Every structure is written in C-alpha cells, then in structure tokens.
Amino acid sequence: MASAALKLVETLVPLAEPAPARSVLRFITCGSVDDGKSTLIGRILYECGAVFEDHLEALDRDSQRFGTNGKALDFALLVDGLAAEREQGITIDVAYRYFQTPKRHFIVADTPGHEQYTRNMATGASTADVAILLVDARKGLLPQTRRHSFIVSTMGVRQVIVAINKMDLVGYDEAVFRAIETEYRALAAALGFERITCLPVSAREGDNLSVPSENMPWFTGTPLLPLLETLDVEPRRDENPAFALPVQWVNRPNLDFRGFSGTIASGRVSVGDAIEALPSRRESRIARIVTADGDLETAFAGQAVTLVLADEIDLSRGDVIAAPLAVRASSRPRTRQEVEARVILTGEKTIEHGAQFLVKLGTAMAGATVLAIHERTNIESFDGEPAESLALNAIGRVRLACDKPLVLTDYAQSRELGGFILVDRLTNETSAFGFVLHDAAPDLKDATEIDLAIARVLGPEGSAKRQARLNLITWRVASALGVAGIVFALSGQGSIAALAGLADLTLRPIARALHDALWRKIQERREAGLSLDGGGI
C-alpha cells in the first residue's frame, strides 16, 4: 500500500532536476597601496549577502574605532583582519574570501599593495584565473601598478579587469577614466594579456559593482560582478600534450603492491600505455590505474592516481612518469641540469653569480647554483637591463646549474612542471619564485632533443627492419660522399667527383648483389660436390 502511494506521488509530483554545477572562479585584487582593493572586496561581499547580521554589527563597531570613512561603514575591515592592518589602514598579508552568486562560486585573494609585500601579492597571483587591478582615479598609474601587471602576466594570468576606482572623488569625470584606460592599454600591450576590460567604479559608494551606476550614464559596459559571473576562464589546452605525472609518493602497503602516486600534470594515460621513467629513461607499461574510488581505464590531467607498472623499475619521489619519446605530442617534459628561468625575488638573500640555493620543482628537490644573471626587468619600460645582482622584489632572467637532472617544461605549457621556488640553504626562506623559460640554446650535453629526433626517425621499440634499412641507406650515402670527396681531392673536378659518388651509390649495391649471387652459386656447387663423393674425404 505504501509503495503504491509512493508511486502515485512520484507520478503526480515529478522529481526536480538537480541544479547545474556552478563553476569556480579564482581572482585576485592587486594594485598600488590605498587604491581601494580591500574596500572593493568588502563591498562586493556586502552586496552579495555574504556578510551576516552579527558581522555587520561588528563592522559598525570596528568602523567607529578603526574606520577611515567617518561614521560610515568601512568595508575594508571585512577583509583586513590583522591588528597591524587595522591600525595602519593597509593590507599586509593575503586574505582569501569565499562567496557565491546564483551563477558562480568565487575565491578571491585580497593582496597587499606595498612594494615591501610584493612576495605576498605574487603568492596570491599564483593560483588566480583573473586579476582585478585597481587604479586610483586621482593618481593614475603608479610603479606598483606596473609591477603587479608584469607579475600577473608572468604568473600566467591572461585576463585583467582594470577597475579605475574612486571615481566619486573626481566627479565621475569620463575624461579621467578614458585617459587612464588609454595609458594602461598602451602599457600592457607587451604583456600578452588576452583580454583587458576597463571599468569606472567607486568601491565605497558601490558604483558599477553589481548594477550600472546612475552617476556614470556615459559608461555602457557590464558592471564588475556580472562581468565576473560570465567570464570564460577555461585554460588553453595543448591539442596533444604528452602524459606526465610527477611521483609524489611510492605506495608500498604490502609485498604484493607497489604503485607510484601523484597528480597528472599533463596529458592522459590508459592501461596498457607505454611509459618511461624520467630522468633514467627506463621503459615499462601501465598495468593498473588505482584511485580511491576504484580502478580506472583512463585518467586525465588534474586527477590524483596511483600507477602500477608492469615491470619493476627504480622510481622515487621527484621522478616523473611520462610518455616515451616515440609518442608524438605537441609538448613534452624535458630533462635539464641547466635551467633558463625568470625569477621574482621574495627573500632577503641577494641573487648573484655563484650564489647557491635549493630548487624545488614539482616534487623534486635539488641544489642549484646561479651561473649567470642575464638581465633585470625595468618596471617602467619592461625592458631588460644589465645587472650583476638581484635584490628583494627585483624581477630578472637567470641561468641555474642544478646538481642533478630535473624534469621540466616551459611554464607557459605547465605550471606544475614549469614553476619552482628557490630556497635559502641556511634559513629555509623562500628566496625567489621561478618560471622556466624556453631554452634559447639547449645544452648539447643534454641529449633530450637529439633523442627525440632519433626516436621519431627510428620508430618505436620493435621496428628492427626499419632500423636495419635506415642503417644500410646511411652507410651507402656516407660511402658515396667519401668516394666523391677523394676524387675531388685528387682531380679538383666537381663534376667528375659527383659522377664518381653517384656511381658508387648505384653500382656498389649492384656489385654487392652480383657478388652475393656468385658466392651462393659456389656454395651450392660445393655442397653438391660434398654430397657426391661421400663427404669430400
């Protein structure tokens, strides 16, 4: 009876479809000191309903004590929670806040604007999809505006929203907004941003944050919050990146199981695929792909898995399991002991020629020595200038020599295998953030690129016939070139030398074939004679 009633209810009242999954957008607010970053985030939290009544009561009390807006609410205090931040009215540490709208989830990092705390700003930018760069309408572009723009570009952020703030203090003047917009677009032309959106806002008054501002009818663009809800931040993917998994842990719970755990950095892998261990280049195949939810047939970039190999090969933390060189791919990890990189200094230790650090890249750790400082970036022009050392907050390009091979890619291809940190050996302080650059002139001692070319020509393992034919062809060509060279040295005639080389190339195989045929005939006649006279005795 109960089951019949339940079926009747299900028929009359259809089950509601599950709500579509909302994407997550990570963004940061950056810019110079006192440009209104914390106020902007606090106001957005307030307008999204992410501030509860008890928080508002506490904000009202704190605004009377620490606020900078008189008796009005100081929304910056919703984000600036440290005592030192409230006393000084500045942001010191990175503050992460979560909020949501009916269309999207958001994780925002409110970063400091002081040059002294540039390292904190870079930390916040390292995981961001979008950067909101604030500019004080009264002051225009400042050195920190330029520095933060360069840093977010280096970190791989490709979409920037330039929020020209405090428009209320310049009378909502369109000319001020247009002048700053023009100047910034010219500034950022060389930084590689895919999209730059400029908005006139007033964080304190709420203009152009969630709804269009009545004070700026001349601006017809989308307000800030609706713009964040609709931004497409799907990362650009290589069409065919090679599979790579940095080994984080060797999983050995008992004698019958040995797997290699980690998060896939790029590409995909399936059971049965051939792989190689880097940097040792030992080969094997995937026997199992194990996860907490059971075995998989195929796994993709971003998934945490444990790989079980068909063969017992030596692998440990810091090594990388990757697709073999013979597998064609648009990008792949490479092995290097010398690394070309851009660095952002975050520690007190100066980087100079011969300085030694620990480098942590992916799951690997190695010693590193500074071989050369190529340039220091001029924040005003973004041009490189000669430098003998790099100090705190400087940005430059260096070459490092590591005490063991590292498996890496360009940072533009993979953050996981292209980003690293330099650590002071004595204090364990993070001295710099590093970003692997493309090698302008690869070290000839590193055979990775040569091996790749050879593997593509010779084919995968098992192509013995193809390799034998290539061996024969290359020997004939080399012989012909040798004959031509000798004839030219003796006669001085290029045409005669070319004919001699061509004759060697064509006649030698014919002569070899005749020789082999004649030898077979002799062997056959000898075997026939042996069989007639009783073995030739």
Secondary structure per residue as TSV (DSSP state, phi and psi in degrees):
chain	resnum	aa	ss	phi	psi
A	1	M	-	360.0	-44.0
A	2	A	H	-66.5	-38.8
A	3	S	H	-67.3	-36.6
A	4	A	H	-65.2	-40.7
A	5	A	H	-64.2	-38.9
A	6	L	H	-64.4	-42.7
A	7	K	H	-62.4	-38.4
A	8	L	H	-63.7	-42.3
A	9	V	H	-63.4	-41.5
A	10	E	H	-65.1	-31.6
A	11	T	H	-71.9	-43.4
A	12	L	H	-76.9	-34.3
A	13	V	S	-119.2	92.4
A	14	P	-	-63.0	145.9
A	15	L	-	-67.0	138.6
A	16	A	-	-70.2	140.6
A	17	E	-	-71.6	144.3
A	18	P	-	-63.6	144.1
A	19	A	-	-65.9	142.7
A	20	P	-	-63.1	145.1
A	21	A	-	-65.5	135.6
A	22	R	-	-94.8	136.3
A	23	S	-	-74.9	163.2
A	24	V	E	-110.8	130.0
A	25	L	E	-115.1	124.1
A	26	R	E	-101.1	127.4
A	27	F	E	-142.3	161.4
A	28	I	E	-124.0	155.3
A	29	T	E	-108.9	131.2
A	30	C	E	-143.4	177.2
A	31	G	E	134.8	-175.7
A	32	S	S	-75.8	167.4
A	33	V	T	-63.4	141.1
A	34	D	T	65.8	23.0
A	35	D	S	-85.8	-5.9
A	36	G	S	99.1	27.2
A	37	K	H	-65.9	-50.4
A	38	S	H	-66.8	-36.7
A	39	T	H	-63.5	-39.4
A	40	L	H	-62.8	-46.9
A	41	I	H	-65.9	-43.5
A	42	G	H	-59.9	-41.6
A	43	R	H	-66.4	-39.7
A	44	I	H	-63.9	-43.0
A	45	L	H	-59.5	-40.9
A	46	Y	H	-65.0	-45.3
A	47	E	H	-74.2	-21.0
A	48	C	T	-86.3	-1.7
A	49	G	T	76.0	22.4
A	50	A	-	-90.5	5.5
A	51	V	S	-113.1	117.7
A	52	F	-	-80.1	168.2
A	53	E	H	-61.9	-41.6
A	54	D	H	-66.2	-31.4
A	55	H	H	-68.6	-38.0
A	56	L	H	-65.2	-38.8
A	57	E	H	-64.2	-42.9
A	58	A	H	-66.1	-36.8
A	59	L	H	-63.8	-38.9
A	60	D	H	-63.0	-42.5
A	61	R	H	-66.1	-44.1
A	62	D	H	-66.2	-33.9
A	63	S	H	-65.2	-35.1
A	64	Q	H	-67.9	-29.7
A	65	R	H	-92.1	-44.8
A	66	F	H	-113.2	-10.3
A	67	G	-	-66.0	160.0
A	68	T	S	-115.6	9.8
A	69	N	S	-113.8	27.5
A	70	G	T	70.7	-128.7
A	71	K	T	-87.0	-7.4
A	72	A	S	-75.7	159.8
A	73	L	-	-65.5	135.4
A	74	D	-	-103.0	98.9
A	75	F	G	-67.8	-17.8
A	76	A	G	-62.3	-26.8
A	77	L	G	-70.5	-14.3
A	78	L	G	-69.8	-22.3
A	79	V	T	-109.5	-42.1
A	80	D	-	-80.4	98.0
A	81	G	-	-103.0	-17.2
A	82	L	S	-71.2	146.3
A	83	A	H	-59.6	-41.5
A	84	A	H	-65.2	-34.9
A	85	E	H	-67.0	-40.6
A	86	R	H	-72.1	-36.1
A	87	E	H	-67.5	-39.6
A	88	Q	H	-94.0	-13.5
A	89	G	T	71.1	31.4
A	90	I	S	-132.6	167.1
A	91	T	-	-99.6	132.1
A	92	I	-	-112.4	-52.4
A	93	D	S	-101.7	166.0
A	94	V	-	-76.3	129.6
A	95	A	E	-113.1	121.4
A	96	Y	E	-100.1	133.5
A	97	R	E	-131.9	144.6
A	98	Y	E	-114.1	136.1
A	99	F	E	-152.4	171.1
A	100	Q	E	-146.9	157.5
A	101	T	-	-125.7	172.9
A	102	P	S	-59.3	-16.7
A	103	K	S	-104.4	-21.2
A	104	R	-	-160.3	154.9
A	105	H	E	-97.2	147.7
A	106	F	E	-132.6	140.7
A	107	I	E	-124.5	115.2
A	108	V	E	-112.1	139.1
A	109	A	E	-111.8	113.8
A	110	D	E	-88.6	114.2
A	111	T	-	-109.2	154.5
A	112	P	-	-74.8	155.6
A	113	G	-	-102.6	-15.9
A	114	H	S	-66.9	142.7
A	115	E	G	-60.4	-32.7
A	116	Q	G	-60.0	-28.9
A	117	Y	G	-109.1	29.0
A	118	T	H	-59.1	-34.2
A	119	R	H	-59.4	-37.0
A	120	N	H	-69.0	-38.4
A	121	M	H	-63.1	-42.2
A	122	A	H	-64.2	-35.7
A	123	T	H	-61.2	-44.9
A	124	G	H	-64.8	-34.5
A	125	A	H	-74.1	-18.6
A	126	S	T	-65.4	-22.0
A	127	T	T	-117.5	10.8
A	128	A	-	-86.5	146.7
A	129	D	S	-92.5	-32.9
A	130	V	E	-138.1	147.2
A	131	A	E	-117.5	129.4
A	132	I	E	-100.1	111.1
A	133	L	E	-99.9	114.7
A	134	L	E	-90.7	142.1
A	135	V	E	-132.0	129.0
A	136	D	E	-72.8	120.4
A	137	A	T	-60.0	-26.1
A	138	R	T	-78.0	-30.2
A	139	K	T	-103.7	-23.1
A	140	G	-	75.0	-155.9
A	141	L	-	-78.2	131.7
A	142	L	-	-118.3	168.7
A	143	P	H	-54.6	-38.5
A	144	Q	H	-68.3	-29.4
A	145	T	H	-60.8	-44.3
A	146	R	H	-67.8	-45.1
A	147	R	H	-62.0	-46.1
A	148	H	H	-65.8	-34.6
A	149	S	H	-63.7	-43.0
A	150	F	H	-66.5	-39.2
A	151	I	H	-66.4	-46.1
A	152	V	H	-65.9	-32.2
A	153	S	H	-66.1	-44.1
A	154	T	H	-62.8	-36.5
A	155	M	T	-72.1	-6.9
A	156	G	T	95.4	7.3
A	157	V	-	-74.1	127.0
A	158	R	-	-113.1	-2.6
A	159	Q	E	-127.7	128.3
A	160	V	E	-127.3	133.4
A	161	I	E	-109.3	117.3
A	162	V	E	-93.5	104.5
A	163	A	E	-93.4	103.9
A	164	I	E	-83.2	102.9
A	165	N	E	-94.3	169.1
A	166	K	-	62.0	37.1
A	167	M	G	-64.1	-24.3
A	168	D	G	-65.5	-26.8
A	169	L	G	-82.9	-8.2
A	170	V	G	-116.5	21.3
A	171	G	T	70.0	25.9
A	172	Y	T	53.8	40.6
A	173	D	-	-78.5	119.7
A	174	E	H	-63.7	-35.9
A	175	A	H	-61.6	-37.3
A	176	V	H	-64.3	-44.7
A	177	F	H	-61.9	-47.2
A	178	R	H	-64.2	-37.0
A	179	A	H	-65.5	-44.5
A	180	I	H	-67.4	-39.4
A	181	E	H	-60.0	-46.2
A	182	T	H	-62.7	-42.6
A	183	E	H	-64.8	-41.0
A	184	Y	H	-70.4	-41.2
A	185	R	H	-62.0	-36.0
A	186	A	H	-67.5	-39.5
A	187	L	H	-63.0	-42.7
A	188	A	G	-88.8	2.9
A	189	A	G	-60.0	-31.5
A	190	A	G	-94.5	4.5
A	191	L	T	-95.2	-6.4
A	192	G	T	80.2	19.5
A	193	F	-	-69.9	141.0
A	194	E	S	-83.1	-29.8
A	195	R	E	-147.6	129.8
A	196	I	E	-124.1	121.4
A	197	T	E	-119.0	124.9
A	198	C	E	-105.4	131.6
A	199	L	E	-129.6	135.1
A	200	P	E	-87.1	125.2
A	201	V	-	-138.6	164.1
A	202	S	B	-133.3	103.3
A	203	A	T	-63.6	-38.6
A	204	R	T	-68.0	-40.6
A	205	E	T	-91.1	-11.9
A	206	G	T	83.9	14.8
A	207	D	B	-71.0	128.8
A	208	N	T	63.5	26.6
A	209	L	T	-92.5	-57.4
A	210	S	S	-113.1	-25.9
A	211	V	S	-134.5	157.0
A	212	P	-	-58.4	144.1
A	213	S	-	-83.7	131.5
A	214	E	T	-72.0	-19.7
A	215	N	T	-81.1	-12.8
A	216	M	-	-130.3	64.7
A	217	P	T	-64.7	-17.0
A	218	W	T	-73.1	-15.8
A	219	F	-	-95.9	120.4
A	220	T	-	-109.0	9.4
A	221	G	S	-79.1	-177.6
A	222	T	-	-82.7	134.4
A	223	P	-	-60.4	168.2
A	224	L	H	-62.3	-52.9
A	225	L	H	-65.4	-47.1
A	226	P	H	-59.9	-31.3
A	227	L	H	-66.3	-43.1
A	228	L	H	-63.6	-32.1
A	229	E	H	-69.7	-24.8
A	230	T	H	-111.2	-0.8
A	231	L	-	-64.8	136.3
A	232	D	-	-93.0	111.4
A	233	V	-	-117.6	21.2
A	234	E	-	-62.4	126.4
A	235	P	-	-66.7	148.7
A	236	R	-	-69.4	132.7
A	237	R	-	-111.8	140.6
A	238	D	-	-62.5	147.0
A	239	E	S	-64.3	-36.2
A	240	N	S	-149.2	69.1
A	241	P	B	-73.9	146.9
A	242	A	-	-71.2	146.0
A	243	F	-	-66.3	138.5
A	244	A	E	-153.2	132.9
A	245	L	E	-135.1	111.0
A	246	P	E	-70.4	127.7
A	247	V	-	-74.3	119.5
A	248	Q	-	-96.2	-32.2
A	249	W	E	-156.6	136.8
A	250	V	E	-90.4	113.2
A	251	N	E	-89.2	107.4
A	252	R	E	-132.7	72.5
A	253	P	E	-73.7	-24.9
A	254	N	E	-156.7	-179.3
A	255	L	T	-69.5	-18.2
A	256	D	T	-97.2	-0.4
A	257	F	E	-137.8	131.7
A	258	R	E	-144.2	111.1
A	259	G	E	-128.9	167.6
A	260	F	E	-123.0	114.6
A	261	S	E	-97.9	146.8
A	262	G	E	172.0	-179.7
A	263	T	E	-107.3	130.2
A	264	I	-	-64.8	122.4
A	265	A	-	-83.7	-32.7
A	266	S	B	-159.2	157.5
A	267	G	S	73.9	-161.6
A	268	R	E	-140.6	160.3
A	269	V	E	-144.7	144.9
A	270	S	E	-130.0	157.8
A	271	V	T	-59.8	132.3
A	272	G	T	96.1	-12.4
A	273	D	-	-66.7	144.1
A	274	A	E	-76.1	142.3
A	275	I	E	-138.8	166.5
A	276	E	E	-135.1	148.1
A	277	A	E	-91.2	128.6
A	278	L	E	-109.7	138.9
A	279	P	T	-92.9	3.8
A	280	S	T	-72.7	-23.1
A	281	R	T	65.1	22.9
A	282	R	E	-75.9	141.6
A	283	E	E	-108.0	152.6
A	284	S	E	-161.7	-166.4
A	285	R	E	-134.4	158.4
A	286	I	E	-79.9	119.9
A	287	A	E	-91.7	-41.1
A	288	R	E	-145.7	152.1
A	289	I	E	-119.9	107.3
A	290	V	E	-105.5	134.7
A	291	T	E	-132.4	174.1
A	292	A	T	-65.0	-23.3
A	293	D	T	-99.4	11.6
A	294	G	E	114.5	176.2
A	295	D	E	-74.6	150.7
A	296	L	E	-120.1	155.7
A	297	E	S	-87.8	-33.4
A	298	T	E	-141.9	141.8
A	299	A	E	-130.6	153.8
A	300	F	E	-124.8	170.4
A	301	A	T	-56.0	136.1
A	302	G	T	96.7	-14.6
A	303	Q	-	-86.7	138.4
A	304	A	E	-90.8	120.3
A	305	V	E	-139.3	167.1
A	306	T	E	-119.2	123.8
A	307	L	E	-100.4	130.0
A	308	V	E	-106.2	126.8
A	309	L	E	-97.5	156.6
A	310	A	S	-74.8	-23.4
A	311	D	S	-120.7	154.5
A	312	E	-	-85.8	100.3
A	313	I	-	-121.4	156.7
A	314	D	-	-78.8	114.0
A	315	L	-	-139.7	141.3
A	316	S	-	-144.6	176.4
A	317	R	T	-56.7	133.9
A	318	G	T	101.8	-23.7
A	319	D	-	-74.9	166.9
A	320	V	E	-128.8	131.9
A	321	I	E	-93.7	123.7
A	322	A	E	-140.3	166.1
A	323	A	-	-68.1	144.2
A	324	P	-	-67.7	163.3
A	325	L	T	-63.1	-30.0
A	326	A	T	-69.3	-16.8
A	327	V	S	-80.9	122.5
A	328	R	-	-70.4	139.1
A	329	A	-	-155.4	153.6
A	330	S	S	-75.1	-25.3
A	331	S	B	-153.7	151.1
A	332	R	-	-154.0	157.6
A	333	P	-	-67.0	154.0
A	334	R	E	-131.5	159.9
A	335	T	E	-105.4	127.0
A	336	R	E	-140.6	143.8
A	337	Q	E	-103.2	-19.9
A	338	E	E	-114.4	131.8
A	339	V	E	-124.8	128.8
A	340	E	E	-93.6	127.1
A	341	A	E	-151.0	155.3
A	342	R	E	-98.8	138.4
A	343	V	E	-127.1	147.6
A	344	I	E	-118.3	116.5
A	345	L	E	-77.0	131.0
A	346	T	-	-123.4	-2.7
A	347	G	S	-121.3	174.5
A	348	E	S	-77.7	-23.1
A	349	K	S	-72.8	129.0
A	350	T	-	-76.9	140.8
A	351	I	E	-92.3	121.8
A	352	E	E	-144.0	170.6
A	353	H	T	-58.9	128.8
A	354	G	T	89.9	-8.7
A	355	A	-	-64.2	143.2
A	356	Q	E	-114.9	140.5
A	357	F	E	-142.2	172.7
A	358	L	E	-99.2	137.0
A	359	V	E	-112.3	130.3
A	360	K	E	-115.7	112.2
A	361	L	E	-126.3	118.0
A	362	G	T	62.4	-123.2
A	363	T	T	-102.2	3.7
A	364	A	E	-95.5	149.5
A	365	M	E	-131.7	135.2
A	366	A	E	-150.3	161.9
A	367	G	E	-81.1	146.2
A	368	A	E	-139.2	140.7
A	369	T	E	-121.8	137.6
A	370	V	E	-76.6	114.4
A	371	L	E	-83.1	-39.7
A	372	A	E	-157.1	148.7
A	373	I	E	-110.9	107.4
A	374	H	E	-74.6	-42.7
A	375	E	E	-165.5	161.5
A	376	R	E	-116.9	137.5
A	377	T	E	-80.2	127.3
A	378	N	-	-80.6	117.8
A	379	I	T	-66.8	-26.5
A	380	E	T	-73.6	-41.8
A	381	S	T	-111.2	-12.0
A	382	F	-	65.4	13.4
A	383	D	-	-86.0	156.3
A	384	G	E	-85.5	142.4
A	385	E	E	-133.6	149.0
A	386	P	-	-59.4	146.1
A	387	A	-	-154.3	144.0
A	388	E	S	-98.0	-16.1
A	389	S	E	-154.8	163.6
A	390	L	E	-128.2	128.9
A	391	A	-	-108.7	-177.7
A	392	L	T	-50.6	133.1
A	393	N	T	73.9	-1.8
A	394	A	-	-73.6	155.3
A	395	I	E	-124.4	130.5
A	396	G	E	-156.0	177.8
A	397	R	E	-118.9	128.3
A	398	V	E	-133.7	168.7
A	399	R	E	-124.0	129.7
A	400	L	E	-114.6	144.7
A	401	A	E	-112.3	123.0
A	402	C	E	-99.3	155.6
A	403	D	E	-84.1	0.4
A	404	K	E	-155.5	157.5
A	405	P	E	-64.0	140.4
A	406	L	E	-115.8	142.3
A	407	V	E	-95.4	121.6
A	408	L	E	-149.4	170.5
A	409	T	-	-137.8	171.7
A	410	D	-	-64.0	144.1
A	411	Y	T	-61.5	-32.0
A	412	A	T	-64.4	-22.6
A	413	Q	T	-93.1	-33.6
A	414	S	-	-156.5	121.7
A	415	R	H	-67.9	-34.5
A	416	E	H	-66.5	-40.7
A	417	L	H	-108.4	5.9
A	418	G	H	-117.0	-8.4
A	419	G	E	-109.5	143.8
A	420	F	E	-149.4	171.6
A	421	I	E	-125.9	148.8
A	422	L	E	-102.5	130.2
A	423	V	E	-116.6	132.7
A	424	D	-	-65.3	126.9
A	425	R	T	-63.4	-32.1
A	426	L	T	-87.8	-42.6
A	427	T	T	-102.7	-11.2
A	428	N	-	63.6	18.0
A	429	E	-	-77.2	141.4
A	430	T	E	-72.4	110.4
A	431	S	E	-86.1	-29.5
A	432	A	E	-162.8	151.9
A	433	F	E	-94.3	138.5
A	434	G	E	-123.8	150.1
A	435	F	E	-135.5	114.9
A	436	V	E	-66.2	130.4
A	437	L	-	-104.1	163.1
A	438	H	-	-67.0	136.8
A	439	D	-	-70.0	119.9
A	440	A	S	-69.7	-37.7
A	441	A	S	-140.1	91.5
A	442	P	-	-58.3	145.2
A	443	D	-	-65.5	124.5
A	444	L	T	-64.9	-24.2
A	445	K	T	-68.5	-21.7
A	446	D	-	-89.2	112.4
A	447	A	-	-89.2	14.7
A	448	T	H	-59.5	-50.4
A	449	E	H	-68.5	-37.3
A	450	I	H	-65.0	-44.3
A	451	D	H	-59.4	-39.0
A	452	L	H	-62.7	-45.3
A	453	A	H	-64.2	-42.8
A	454	I	H	-63.3	-42.3
A	455	A	H	-63.6	-36.8
A	456	R	H	-68.9	-35.2
A	457	V	H	-74.5	-46.8
A	458	L	H	-77.1	-20.7
A	459	G	-	86.7	174.3
A	460	P	S	-69.5	171.6
A	461	E	T	-58.4	134.6
A	462	G	T	105.8	-6.6
A	463	S	-	-88.0	57.4
A	464	A	H	-67.0	-41.6
A	465	K	H	-63.3	-41.7
A	466	R	H	-64.3	-42.2
A	467	Q	H	-66.9	-36.7
A	468	A	H	-65.6	-43.3
A	469	R	H	-62.3	-43.0
A	470	L	H	-63.0	-37.1
A	471	N	H	-62.8	-42.6
A	472	L	H	-65.3	-43.6
A	473	I	H	-64.0	-46.0
A	474	T	H	-64.1	-35.5
A	475	W	H	-65.7	-41.4
A	476	R	H	-64.7	-43.1
A	477	V	H	-63.1	-43.6
A	478	A	H	-63.6	-39.6
A	479	S	H	-63.6	-44.4
A	480	A	H	-62.5	-42.2
A	481	L	H	-64.2	-36.4
A	482	G	H	-65.1	-44.6
A	483	V	H	-62.3	-44.7
A	484	A	H	-61.2	-40.3
A	485	G	H	-64.7	-41.4
A	486	I	H	-65.4	-45.0
A	487	V	H	-62.6	-41.5
A	488	F	H	-65.6	-38.3
A	489	A	H	-64.7	-34.0
A	490	L	H	-83.4	-36.8
A	491	S	H	-103.2	-27.3
A	492	G	-	74.6	6.4
A	493	Q	-	-103.9	115.6
A	494	G	H	-66.0	-38.4
A	495	S	H	-66.9	-41.1
A	496	I	H	-66.1	-39.3
A	497	A	H	-64.2	-40.0
A	498	A	H	-64.4	-41.9
A	499	L	H	-64.7	-39.8
A	500	A	H	-64.7	-40.6
A	501	G	H	-65.3	-41.3
A	502	L	H	-65.5	-40.0
A	503	A	H	-63.4	-41.2
A	504	D	H	-63.7	-39.4
A	505	L	H	-65.5	-36.7
A	506	T	H	-94.9	-39.8
A	507	L	H	-79.2	-30.6
A	508	R	H	-60.2	-46.3
A	509	P	H	-61.3	-36.3
A	510	I	H	-66.5	-45.1
A	511	A	H	-62.6	-38.2
A	512	R	H	-65.4	-39.7
A	513	A	H	-65.6	-43.2
A	514	L	H	-63.1	-41.2
A	515	H	H	-61.6	-45.1
A	516	D	H	-65.0	-38.2
A	517	A	H	-66.2	-43.6
A	518	L	H	-63.8	-40.4
A	519	W	H	-65.5	-37.9
A	520	R	H	-63.2	-40.2
A	521	K	H	-61.4	-44.0
A	522	I	H	-62.4	-43.4
A	523	Q	H	-62.5	-41.0
A	524	E	H	-64.0	-43.8
A	525	R	H	-66.5	-37.2
A	526	R	H	-65.4	-43.2
A	527	E	H	-64.8	-36.1
A	528	A	H	-66.2	-41.9
A	529	G	H	-63.9	-38.8
A	530	L	H	-63.9	-36.8
A	531	S	H	-72.8	-22.2
A	532	L	H	-85.9	-33.9
A	533	D	T	-102.9	22.2
A	534	G	T	78.7	27.8
A	535	G	S	102.7	3.9
A	536	G	-	80.0	18.1
A	537	I	-	-99.6	360.0
